[in-house]
Amino acid sequence: LMAAISTLRGTLATALTNNGVWSTFSFPPETLLANSVVVTPSDPYIIPNNNSQTAIAPLANFKILMTKPAFDNQGALIGMEDFIVAVVTKLAASTLVYNISSVSAPAITNAASGDLLTSEITVSILTSWS
């Protein structure tokens, strides 16, 4: 069963929920927080597989942004690597039909909440028009 494009971002965020470990958002939060997962559309967002047949499933592309406190040490990098594995494990346990195309190198992001170590997983998910 494929989730419709209109509800897929929320379905993906629900699949990535890990209460007590990280916060999960299906949209960019007003303030980017440490220890969070943020699901946002990627570019291109939707790739139709056929121009005239809506019964053929399109692909929806998302970025899954992971954030951790930024510490300039080996422990922070290991923490991000563990975070990436945990998010991929959550994806694997879901019922979504997906493909991970890349995982970005960890980088420092300056946010209103402070410096964060971030990494993004780019994922494509088969979806439906309805």
Buried (B, 14 or more C-beta within 10 A) or exposed (E): EBBEBEEBBEBBBBBBEBEEEBBBBBEEEEEBBBBBBBBBBBEEEBEEEEEEEEEEBBBBBBBBBBBBBBEEEEEBBEBBEEBBEBBBEBBEEBEBBBEBEEBBEBEEBEBEBEBBBBBBBBBBBBBBBE
